[in-house]
Amino acid sequence: MLDFIVQKLHDTRFLAALLAAIAASATVITLTMPLISTDSLTRRMKAVAIERERIRQRERERMARGEKLSLRQSPRQYMKAVVDRFNLTKHLGQEEAREKLLQAGYRGQAPYVAYLFFRLIAPLAMMVASLVYLFAIVDIGQPPMIKLGICIIATYVGMQLPWLYLKNKIQHRQIGIRRAFPDALDLLLICVESGMSVEAAFKKVSQQIGAQSVALAEELTLTTAELSYLQDRKQAYENLARRTDLDGVKSVCLALQQAERYGTPLGQTLRVMAQENRDMRMSEAEKRAAALPPKLTVPMILFFLPVLFVVILGPAAIRVMAMQ
């Protein structure tokens, strides 16, 4: 069997036929994939439309029963009871946490109550879990003081878990907003130059940009509402910059404020800002591309080179073993 494999690996006709079969199979797969692939976007849009009709029907039935409707999510009763019982708003409450919750897309009192609740529960849960694991389940062969130190470290990690989760959500949300924001500025520029007001332009862009970034569509929709009812339009732009916490959005909001204050052409301002944000996105892509070779060094050493050596030296090793 081993001699047969070695013979086939040295047979040029067999190798040529094998490579031709692989190339033909790849060609057939490439040509047939567009025909057998399903349109996921159409299926998702249809599912969203069906779900929207279900929500409308459910809300109509609720209104017919005379139930009280509320757009703002209420906090869970047990969380609110714990927060009120231990007065966590006073001891653990932070204005920075409220801003971070807004940046993560959590609005209202319910997410803030849940954040305070987990700030209390997570350290206790980590401490109890580490104590039970180290003293009752597994014996790591260390003195009790070392085990207590590990439990204290686990408790500290539990204290940081809600904050780390919040930072992770903010980071993912900002990535989506940063990628779609230059396109949103282009759409906003087209709407403004076509004669729309700022409010109508923001509303139109929020409806169109949702396919790229739902978070950006939410922020623009909220900004449209604030531009409509706030007495100072400057406050609406400042709120948008604070909720996103992105340099590109902050610069655009500042430029919009100055354009309304000094009467400068809004179209020219948006054109310059769109070009700057596009350049920022391109520079970020170039930075990531430049950082790719060092990141690929370790995977290549661990995974690619051993396989390459096996492919190159394998036939020779097989022939040496066969000769012995």
C-alpha positions as CSV (number, residue, x, y, z in Angstrom):
1,M,0.0,0.0,0.0
2,L,2.8,2.4,0.9
3,D,4.7,1.6,-2.4
4,F,1.5,2.2,-4.3
5,I,1.0,5.7,-2.7
6,V,4.6,6.6,-3.4
7,Q,4.3,5.4,-7.0
8,K,1.1,7.5,-7.5
9,L,2.8,10.6,-6.0
10,H,5.6,10.3,-8.6
11,D,3.3,9.6,-11.5
12,T,3.0,12.8,-13.5
13,R,-0.1,11.7,-15.4
14,F,-1.9,10.9,-12.2
15,L,-1.0,14.2,-10.6
16,A,-2.1,16.1,-13.8
17,A,-5.4,14.3,-13.8
18,L,-5.9,15.0,-10.1
19,L,-5.2,18.7,-10.5
20,A,-7.4,18.9,-13.5
21,A,-10.3,17.2,-11.6
22,I,-9.8,19.7,-8.7
23,A,-9.8,22.6,-11.1
24,A,-12.9,21.4,-12.9
25,S,-14.7,20.8,-9.6
26,A,-13.8,24.3,-8.4
27,T,-15.0,25.8,-11.7
28,V,-18.4,24.0,-11.4
29,I,-18.8,25.0,-7.8
30,T,-18.0,28.7,-8.6
31,L,-20.5,28.7,-11.5
32,T,-23.3,27.0,-9.6
33,M,-23.0,28.8,-6.3
34,P,-24.9,32.0,-7.4
35,L,-27.7,29.8,-8.7
36,I,-28.2,27.7,-5.6
37,S,-27.5,30.5,-3.1
38,T,-30.6,32.0,-1.4
39,D,-31.3,35.7,-1.1
40,S,-30.9,36.1,2.7
41,L,-31.7,39.8,2.6
42,T,-35.1,39.3,1.0
43,R,-35.9,36.5,3.5
44,R,-34.9,38.7,6.4
45,M,-36.9,41.7,5.1
46,K,-39.9,39.4,4.7
47,A,-39.5,38.1,8.2
48,V,-39.3,41.6,9.6
49,A,-42.4,42.6,7.7
50,I,-44.3,39.6,9.2
51,E,-43.1,40.4,12.7
52,R,-44.1,44.0,12.3
53,E,-47.6,43.0,11.4
54,R,-47.8,40.7,14.4
55,I,-46.6,43.5,16.7
56,R,-49.3,45.9,15.2
57,Q,-52.0,43.3,15.7
58,R,-50.9,42.6,19.3
59,E,-50.8,46.4,20.1
60,R,-54.3,46.9,18.6
61,E,-55.6,44.1,20.7
62,R,-54.0,45.6,23.8
63,M,-55.5,49.0,23.0
64,A,-58.9,47.4,22.5
65,R,-58.6,45.8,25.9
66,G,-57.9,49.2,27.4
67,E,-54.4,48.3,28.7
68,K,-52.0,51.1,29.5
69,L,-49.2,51.5,26.9
70,S,-45.7,52.6,27.7
71,L,-42.9,53.2,25.3
72,R,-40.3,53.3,28.1
73,Q,-39.1,50.0,29.5
74,S,-39.8,49.5,33.2
75,P,-37.2,48.0,35.4
76,R,-37.7,44.5,36.8
77,Q,-39.3,44.5,40.2
78,Y,-36.8,42.3,42.0
79,M,-33.9,44.4,40.6
80,K,-35.6,47.7,41.6
81,A,-36.3,46.3,45.1
82,V,-32.7,45.3,45.6
83,V,-31.4,48.7,44.3
84,D,-33.9,50.6,46.6
85,R,-33.2,48.3,49.6
86,F,-29.5,48.9,49.6
87,N,-29.6,52.4,48.2
88,L,-27.3,51.5,45.4
89,T,-28.1,54.7,43.5
90,K,-26.3,56.6,46.2
91,H,-23.4,54.2,46.8
92,L,-22.7,52.8,43.3
93,G,-24.4,55.4,41.1
94,Q,-22.2,57.2,38.6
95,E,-23.0,59.9,36.0
96,E,-20.3,58.3,33.9
97,A,-22.2,55.0,33.9
98,R,-25.3,56.8,32.6
99,E,-23.3,58.2,29.7
100,K,-21.7,54.8,29.0
101,L,-25.2,53.2,29.0
102,L,-26.3,55.8,26.4
103,Q,-23.3,55.1,24.3
104,A,-24.0,51.4,24.4
105,G,-27.6,52.0,23.3
106,Y,-29.3,51.5,26.6
107,R,-31.7,54.3,27.4
108,G,-34.1,54.9,30.3
109,Q,-34.1,53.9,33.9
110,A,-34.4,50.2,33.5
111,P,-30.9,49.6,32.1
112,Y,-29.4,51.8,34.8
113,V,-31.2,49.8,37.5
114,A,-30.0,46.6,35.9
115,Y,-26.4,47.9,35.8
116,L,-26.5,48.8,39.5
117,F,-28.0,45.4,40.4
118,F,-25.3,43.5,38.6
119,R,-22.6,45.8,40.1
120,L,-23.8,44.3,43.4
121,I,-24.5,40.7,42.4
122,A,-21.5,39.9,40.2
123,P,-18.8,40.3,42.9
124,L,-20.8,38.3,45.4
125,A,-21.5,35.6,42.8
126,M,-17.8,35.4,41.9
127,M,-16.7,35.3,45.5
128,V,-19.1,32.5,46.5
129,A,-18.3,30.5,43.3
130,S,-14.5,30.8,43.9
131,L,-14.8,29.9,47.6
132,V,-16.9,26.8,46.8
133,Y,-14.6,25.8,44.0
134,L,-11.3,26.2,45.9
135,F,-12.4,25.0,49.3
136,A,-15.0,22.3,48.6
137,I,-14.6,21.0,45.0
138,V,-11.0,21.1,44.0
139,D,-7.9,20.9,46.2
140,I,-5.1,22.9,44.4
141,G,-2.5,22.0,47.0
142,Q,-2.0,25.6,48.2
143,P,-2.3,27.1,51.7
144,P,-5.6,28.8,52.7
145,M,-4.1,32.3,52.4
146,I,-3.3,31.7,48.7
147,K,-6.8,30.5,48.2
148,L,-8.2,33.5,49.9
149,G,-6.1,35.7,47.7
150,I,-7.5,34.0,44.6
151,C,-11.0,34.5,45.9
152,I,-10.3,38.2,46.4
153,I,-9.0,38.5,42.8
154,A,-12.1,36.7,41.6
155,T,-14.2,39.2,43.5
156,Y,-12.4,42.1,42.0
157,V,-13.0,40.6,38.5
158,G,-16.7,40.3,39.4
159,M,-16.7,44.0,40.2
160,Q,-15.3,44.8,36.8
161,L,-17.5,42.4,34.8
162,P,-20.5,44.8,34.3
163,W,-18.1,47.6,33.3
164,L,-16.2,45.4,30.9
165,Y,-19.4,44.2,29.3
166,L,-20.6,47.8,28.9
167,K,-17.3,48.8,27.3
168,N,-17.5,45.8,24.9
169,K,-21.0,46.8,23.8
170,I,-19.9,50.4,23.3
171,Q,-16.9,49.3,21.2
172,H,-19.0,47.1,18.9
173,R,-21.6,49.8,18.5
174,Q,-19.0,52.4,17.7
175,I,-17.5,50.2,15.0
176,G,-20.8,49.9,13.2
177,I,-21.4,53.7,13.5
178,R,-17.9,54.6,12.3
179,R,-18.2,52.4,9.2
180,A,-21.6,53.7,8.1
181,F,-21.1,57.4,9.1
182,P,-19.3,58.6,5.9
183,D,-22.1,57.1,3.7
184,A,-24.6,58.8,6.0
185,L,-22.9,62.1,5.5
186,D,-23.0,61.6,1.7
187,L,-26.7,61.0,1.9
188,L,-27.2,64.0,4.2
189,L,-25.3,66.2,1.7
190,I,-27.5,65.0,-1.1
191,C,-30.7,65.7,0.9
192,V,-29.5,69.2,2.0
193,E,-28.4,70.2,-1.5
194,S,-31.8,69.0,-2.9
195,G,-33.5,71.6,-0.7
196,M,-34.5,69.6,2.4
197,S,-34.3,71.1,5.8
198,V,-31.9,69.6,8.4
199,E,-34.7,67.8,10.2
200,A,-36.1,66.2,7.0
201,A,-32.6,65.3,5.9
202,F,-31.8,63.6,9.2
203,K,-35.1,61.7,9.0
204,K,-34.5,60.6,5.4
205,V,-31.0,59.5,6.1
206,S,-32.1,57.5,9.2
207,Q,-34.5,55.6,7.1
208,Q,-31.9,54.7,4.5
209,I,-28.9,54.0,6.6
210,G,-30.6,51.3,8.7
211,A,-29.4,48.6,6.3
212,Q,-25.8,49.4,7.1
213,S,-26.0,50.4,10.8
214,V,-29.0,50.1,13.0
215,A,-27.3,52.0,15.8
216,L,-26.6,55.0,13.5
217,A,-30.2,55.0,12.3
218,E,-31.4,55.0,15.9
219,E,-29.1,57.9,16.8
220,L,-30.2,60.0,13.8
221,T,-33.8,59.3,14.5
222,L,-33.4,60.5,18.1
223,T,-31.5,63.6,16.8
224,T,-34.4,64.3,14.4
225,A,-36.8,64.2,17.3
226,E,-34.6,66.5,19.5
227,L,-34.2,69.0,16.6
228,S,-38.0,69.2,16.5
229,Y,-38.8,69.8,20.1
230,L,-35.7,71.2,21.8
231,Q,-35.6,75.0,22.1
232,D,-31.8,75.1,21.4
233,R,-30.8,73.1,18.4
234,K,-27.2,73.2,19.6
235,Q,-28.2,70.9,22.4
236,A,-29.4,68.2,19.9
237,Y,-26.0,68.2,18.2
238,E,-24.2,68.0,21.5
239,N,-26.4,65.1,22.6
240,L,-25.6,63.2,19.4
241,A,-21.9,63.7,19.9
242,R,-22.1,62.6,23.5
243,R,-24.1,59.5,22.7
244,T,-21.7,58.3,20.0
245,D,-18.4,59.5,21.5
246,L,-16.7,59.4,18.1
247,D,-14.2,62.0,16.9
248,G,-15.7,62.1,13.4
249,V,-19.3,62.6,14.7
250,K,-18.1,65.3,17.2
251,S,-16.4,67.2,14.4
252,V,-19.5,67.0,12.2
253,C,-21.7,68.2,15.1
254,L,-19.4,71.1,15.8
255,A,-19.4,72.1,12.2
256,L,-23.2,71.9,12.0
257,Q,-23.4,74.2,15.1
258,Q,-21.0,76.7,13.6
259,A,-22.9,76.6,10.2
260,E,-26.2,77.5,11.9
261,R,-24.6,80.1,14.2
262,Y,-22.6,82.0,11.5
263,G,-24.8,81.2,8.5
264,T,-22.1,79.4,6.5
265,P,-23.3,77.1,3.6
266,L,-24.3,73.8,5.1
267,G,-23.7,71.8,1.9
268,Q,-20.0,72.9,1.7
269,T,-19.5,72.0,5.4
270,L,-21.0,68.6,4.9
271,R,-19.0,67.9,1.8
272,V,-15.7,68.7,3.7
273,M,-16.8,66.6,6.7
274,A,-17.8,63.7,4.5
275,Q,-14.4,63.7,2.8
276,E,-12.6,63.9,6.1
277,N,-14.5,60.9,7.5
278,R,-13.9,58.9,4.4
279,D,-10.2,59.6,4.7
280,M,-10.3,58.6,8.4
281,R,-12.0,55.3,7.4
282,M,-9.4,54.7,4.7
283,S,-6.5,55.5,7.1
284,E,-7.9,53.1,9.7
285,A,-8.2,50.3,7.0
286,E,-4.6,50.9,6.0
287,K,-3.5,50.8,9.6
288,R,-5.1,47.5,10.1
289,A,-3.7,46.1,6.8
290,A,-0.2,47.2,7.9
291,A,-0.6,45.4,11.3
292,L,-1.7,42.2,9.6
293,P,1.8,40.7,8.7
294,P,3.0,40.7,12.4
295,K,-0.2,39.1,13.5
296,L,0.1,36.4,10.9
297,T,3.7,35.5,11.9
298,V,2.8,33.2,14.9
299,P,-0.1,31.4,13.1
300,M,2.2,30.8,10.1
301,I,5.0,29.4,12.3
302,L,2.6,27.1,14.3
303,F,0.2,25.9,11.5
304,F,1.5,26.6,8.0
305,L,5.2,25.8,8.2
306,P,4.8,22.3,9.8
307,V,2.3,21.3,7.1
308,L,4.6,22.7,4.4
309,F,7.5,20.7,5.7
310,V,5.3,17.5,5.8
311,V,4.3,18.1,2.2
312,I,7.9,18.7,1.0
313,L,9.7,16.1,3.1
314,G,6.9,13.5,3.3
315,P,7.6,11.7,0.0
316,A,11.3,11.6,0.7
317,A,10.7,10.2,4.2
318,I,8.3,7.6,2.8
319,R,10.9,6.5,0.2
320,V,13.6,6.2,2.9
321,M,11.3,4.1,5.1
322,A,10.5,1.9,2.1
323,M,14.2,1.3,1.3
324,Q,14.8,0.2,4.8
